[in-house]
Amino acid sequence: MKVLEIQGGHELKGTIRISGAKNSSVALIPAAILAEDDVTICNVPEVTDTDALSEILEFLGAEVRRASESIVINPRPIENKEIPADLSKKLRASYYFMGSLLGKYKHVEMYFPGGCSIGSRPIDLHLKGFEALGATVEIENDKYVVTANELKGANIYLDFASVGATINIMLAAVKANGVTVIDNAAKEPEIVNVATFLNNMGAKITGAGTSRIKIIGVTKLKGCFHEVIPDRIEAGTYIIAGALMGNYLKIDNIIPEHLEALTSKLSEMKVELEIGDDYLIVNRPDKYKPVNIQTQVFPGFPTDLQQPFMVLTTKCSGKSVIEETIYENRFMHVPYLNKMGANIVISGNKAIIKGPTELMGTEVEATDLRAGASLVIAALMASGTTIIYNIEHILRGYENIVEKLNDVGAKIEIKEI
Ligand code: UD1
């Protein structure tokens, strides 16, 4: 079994370069199926989630070549067959094969996706979208068969601005006959990145990044070259680490506009930030002001940074309240932070944090990806040594986390026990 061993209390100084966005890459890799020729995607992080998707592509018969940060996908040899449960359950984003296989072949058979256990995470909005485009959906136990004689453009209103449903409907609609309009679409930067990719392939998508996306169906999509945007959640995680332990820690290769919900909260807490065009320098202050946050869809405070951010609030002088509005079960890191010495009480979908408290190293468990990230941050500032179990969750989403942190002064290593 692999664990992370972290010796806390070391200042973070130097530069961390941010990788390509996991949540973009995991949509772009399945989307490559829609092209008729080779697709090159640059800046794809080497994390286990992107590996798992390449594995599904290869299972379907595609040729996938990795050359450092790029992936070249040849979708021509693909055979549209059932994606077995052991592959689809490796991660949440396997659901993007639904939209892309349906869009290309009008038929898909696969099992319910896996991913972090942070709530019930249904995919009803994805399926309603496919049905609106003319598909039928059959569900038997955990298996989904989605099929259509013809996909026809439609007006689709999403009851919730779901990231996954917005992207999946785009993937299914790019080659439909006629015009599709998605209203109350999600506005996350990853959606814009996927729409740009599809447009590079010859799709006609406008409005991505707003709540109304219009897709004019085309008959053919060609190969293309595309670059993944920087990972705003990875960046946010290291910025929070820098707010706690940073001595002029530079976070490089970011798009600052994607991080405004976080950086404005940090300024409110009196964390010193210098924000450049594509970088940010963060310094830890002597004292932190308590703040309240509520997770929201973009451009609101991202739920994916809620858990890492909570560690920071343990240092605030007074009471902070964090409200999670996107997922029902995203406080699984709290018992571990309390075990380390935090004072956090959960009341419904709110966590009430009283600080400042001193954290101490101990044995903790990463229950999901961002819970794991929060424990890494807690361990970096705790006194003594922390051992984190279940680190496979962390490795799903953070490229070279050990190297990146050690390079700026942390003492962290993966150990086999
Ligand atoms: C994506 C991200 C995830 C992030 C989340 C919200 C990927 C691979 N994952 O997840 O990191 O936390 O956006 O920013 O990009 N919902 C339904 N029915 C549906 C779809 C969603 O009820 O059909 C609910 C979910 O249960 C959840 C909320 O809507 O409570 C948000 O889900 P969604 O935006 O779809 O998130 P994901 O695409 O799963």
Residues whose N, C-alpha, C, O or C-beta is under 5 A from the ligand:
A	BS01	UD1	N23 A93 S120 R121 P122 I123 D124 L125 H126 F160 A161 S162 V163 G164 A165 T303 D304 I326 Y327
